[in-house]
C-alpha cells in the first residue's frame, strides 16, 4: 500500500501570464482533489517580471506563503523545490531556465512548443543525464492529452500516420469563412477580436505554430527526431470563399492540417491547408477546437479532440504533467520516460510526396481551353479525377476547377508551371492538396 499522500511536493513557476495563470488557478481550485489523488502539491515560489501581476494572482486565489520574485535563478536553485513549471515563451531564456533547472536536479514541465520542437533532443538528453523528468504535454494541442497517449498508451502499437488540426486560430478562421461566408480578412479580424488570434497572426496563419506541434508529434510517434525547420509549411492566406464553396460542391471541407507519416524507412511531414472529405472525422471539427487523428497497426483509427489553447485547457495539461512528475518523485522513478527517439529516419523530400490536388484557374472562356489545360497536366502524367467550369470572372474569363488523381508533388508543380504559361490562362489562382 502506498503511503506517500502525507508528503508535500513544492513546485515553482516561471511566468504567470495567461497560461501560467491558468495553471496556478487550477492548482488552487483543485488542491484538495489533487492531494486525495496523489499527494499535496504546493506552489512555493513564483518568478515573473511583472511582480504586480503575480501578487494580484496570489491574492485573488488566496494562496499562502508564496514567495514572489523577478529572479528566476533564485527559484530554480531553491533546494526545497522539486518541480519547475516554465511558461515564459520564446527560446533563448527558456533554454537557459530549463537547462539550469535540469542540472540542479529539478523535474521540469513546459508548454514551450518553440523550444521543444527545436531543442527538445538536447533538453531530454540533459534530463536523462540528471535523472529527472522533462514533460511537455501542453506544448501540443492544449488540453488534449495526446503526448501521453502516443508515448505511453500506444507504446505497444506501430503508428503509421498522424493528421491533425493543431492550431485553433486557423480552424476558427476557416470555420467562419465556411459557415458565415466571410472573406479571410474579416474572419481573421473576428478571431483577433475574440482573442483567438494575436495582433501579429503570422505564426498561426502561415502555419509556423502547427509546424512546431507536428514536429513534436512526429518525433514522439515515430521515435525519430523531427525538428520544426524540417517541416514544409504553407499557410491559409490564399484560401478564398470561392475555394471553400467549390470544395463543398466536390464534397470536401478545407482544414489546416499537420500531417506526419512513416513507412519504416523515412518520415513524411508537412503543414498546409487541405481538402478533406465531408465524411472524414476531422471535417466536423469546428471553431477553435483541435483534433488529432491517428492511424496505427493495432488500434486502427482513433481521434482525440478538445480545446487546443486557452488558459484553463493548457493549464490543465501542465498540471497533469506536474502530477506525473510528482508521482515519479513519490515512487522514486524520476526519468522513467524521457527521450524515446531511438531511430534516425530521414525526412522525405517534399518533391516525392504523393497527393491529389485541387487547382483553380482563371482562363479564357473559349473553345479548346479545357483541352489545353488537360494536355499540360497530361504532359507530366497528371490525370484528372473531376473538373468543372464555374463562375464568370469577366465578360471573357471564367474559372475552371480541377481535382487530380494522386500524383508526385514535383510532377504536379511542373504541370502547374506549364498551365501558367498557356496563352488561354490568365492565372493559376490557387492550388490545395486533397487528403482522403
Secondary structure, 3 states (H helix, E strand, C coil): CCCHHHCEEEEEEECCCHHHHHHHHHHHHCHHHHHHHCCEEEEEEEECCCHHHHHHHHHHHCCCCCEEECCHHHHHCCCCCCEEEECCCCCHHHHHHHHHHHHCCCEEEECCHHHHHHHHHHHHHHHHHCCCCEECHHHCCCCCCHHHHHHHHCCCCCEEEEEEECCHHHHHHHHHHHHHCCCHHHHHHHHHHCCCCCCCCHHHHCCHHHHHHHHHHHHHHHCECCCHHHCEECCCCCCCHHHHHHHHHHCEEEEEEEEEEECCCEEEEEEEEEEEECCCHHHHCCCCEEEEEEEECCCEEEEEEEECCCHHHHHHHHHHHHHHHHHHHHCCCCCCCCCCCCECCEECCHHHCEEEEEEEEEEECCCCHHHHHHHHHHCCCCCEEEEEEEEECCCCEEEEEEEECCEEHHHHHHHHHHHHHCCCEEEEEEEEEEEC
